[in-house]
Amino acid sequence: MIRKRKLFTLFIILFLSAGMSLADELCKSSLALRTQVYDKGDIICLSTKPISVCLSPAIVIDSYPVRVDYHCLFKTDHPLPDGLDWTDRVDLDLSHKKVDYSDTTLAAKSCACPNN
């Protein structure tokens, strides 16, 4: 009986440690391309090319500066979904659109879990 408990405890420890490293690997590989959104009041600007970001819950641990071109729209002419949570799933290529605004931002090079 005691031997079974020890084996079970060992199994649980191995399972949990493997699960933690799996979660760490998922965070590290959470780099994705996403359209950047810049809200300027009555106007919303979308990056003409997707930018490298870390997906939640991962955080950026290394980045590099990149010049971003934006195509802007009047919100009244082009209503967008409420809130900006939809931008986590958007990776549009608007490179054929007119550039209305440019800025420099940081693009993610690598990601990690927030608890590291």
C-alpha positions as CSV (number, residue, x, y, z in Angstrom):
1,M,0.0,0.0,0.0
2,I,2.8,2.4,0.9
3,R,4.7,1.6,-2.2
4,K,1.6,2.3,-4.4
5,R,1.3,5.7,-2.7
6,K,4.9,6.5,-3.3
7,L,4.5,5.6,-7.0
8,F,1.4,7.6,-7.3
9,T,3.1,10.6,-5.6
10,L,6.0,10.3,-7.9
11,F,3.7,10.1,-10.9
12,I,1.9,13.2,-9.8
13,I,5.2,15.1,-9.4
14,L,6.4,14.0,-12.8
15,F,3.1,14.9,-14.4
16,L,3.0,18.4,-12.8
17,S,6.6,19.2,-13.7
18,A,6.0,18.1,-17.3
19,G,2.8,20.1,-17.4
20,M,4.7,23.2,-16.2
21,S,7.4,22.9,-18.8
22,L,4.7,22.3,-21.5
23,A,3.0,25.5,-20.4
24,D,6.4,27.3,-20.5
25,E,7.0,26.0,-24.1
26,L,3.5,27.2,-25.1
27,C,4.3,30.7,-23.8
28,K,7.6,30.8,-25.5
29,S,6.1,29.8,-28.8
30,S,3.2,32.3,-28.6
31,L,4.7,34.7,-31.1
32,A,2.2,35.7,-33.7
33,L,1.6,38.4,-36.4
34,R,-1.3,40.8,-35.6
35,T,-2.6,44.0,-37.1
36,Q,-1.9,46.9,-34.8
37,V,-4.7,49.3,-34.0
38,Y,-4.2,52.9,-33.1
39,D,-7.3,54.7,-31.9
40,K,-7.2,58.4,-32.6
41,G,-10.7,59.4,-31.4
42,D,-13.0,59.7,-34.4
43,I,-10.4,57.9,-36.5
44,I,-9.0,54.4,-36.2
45,C,-5.8,53.4,-37.8
46,L,-4.8,49.8,-38.7
47,S,-1.2,48.8,-39.6
48,T,-0.8,48.0,-43.2
49,K,1.3,44.9,-42.3
50,P,0.9,42.6,-39.3
51,I,3.5,43.1,-36.5
52,S,5.0,40.4,-34.4
53,V,3.4,40.2,-30.9
54,C,3.2,37.8,-27.9
55,L,-0.2,36.2,-27.4
56,S,-1.7,36.4,-23.9
57,P,-0.7,35.4,-21.3
58,A,2.9,35.5,-22.6
59,I,5.0,38.7,-22.2
60,V,7.6,40.2,-24.5
61,I,11.2,39.4,-23.3
62,D,13.0,40.7,-26.4
63,S,11.9,43.2,-29.0
64,Y,13.2,45.3,-31.9
65,P,12.1,48.7,-33.3
66,V,10.0,48.6,-36.5
67,R,8.5,51.3,-38.6
68,V,4.8,50.8,-38.9
69,D,2.6,52.3,-41.6
70,Y,-1.1,52.8,-40.8
71,H,-4.2,53.1,-43.0
72,C,-6.8,55.2,-41.2
73,L,-10.6,55.1,-41.3
74,F,-13.4,57.3,-39.9
75,K,-15.2,55.3,-37.2
76,T,-18.6,56.6,-38.3
77,D,-18.0,55.3,-41.9
78,H,-16.6,52.0,-40.8
79,P,-18.0,50.7,-37.5
80,L,-15.9,48.1,-35.8
81,P,-16.8,45.6,-33.2
82,D,-17.1,46.9,-29.6
83,G,-13.9,46.8,-27.6
84,L,-10.5,46.0,-29.0
85,D,-10.4,42.3,-27.9
86,W,-11.1,41.3,-31.5
87,T,-7.6,42.6,-32.5
88,D,-6.0,39.5,-30.8
89,R,-7.4,37.5,-33.8
90,V,-6.7,39.9,-36.6
91,D,-3.8,39.6,-39.0
92,L,-4.8,41.6,-42.0
93,D,-2.6,42.5,-44.9
94,L,-3.5,46.0,-45.8
95,S,-0.2,46.7,-47.7
96,H,-2.2,47.7,-50.8
97,K,-4.0,50.5,-48.8
98,K,-2.9,54.1,-48.7
99,V,-0.6,55.0,-45.9
100,D,-2.1,57.8,-43.8
101,Y,0.2,57.7,-40.7
102,S,3.6,56.2,-39.8
103,D,5.2,55.5,-36.4
104,T,7.9,53.4,-34.8
105,T,6.9,50.7,-32.4
106,L,8.5,47.6,-30.8
107,A,7.9,44.2,-32.4
108,A,8.2,41.1,-30.3
109,K,11.3,38.9,-31.0
110,S,10.7,36.4,-28.2
111,C,8.1,35.6,-25.5
112,A,8.0,34.0,-22.0
113,C,5.4,33.1,-19.4
114,P,4.8,35.9,-16.9
115,N,5.9,33.9,-13.9
116,N,9.4,33.3,-15.3
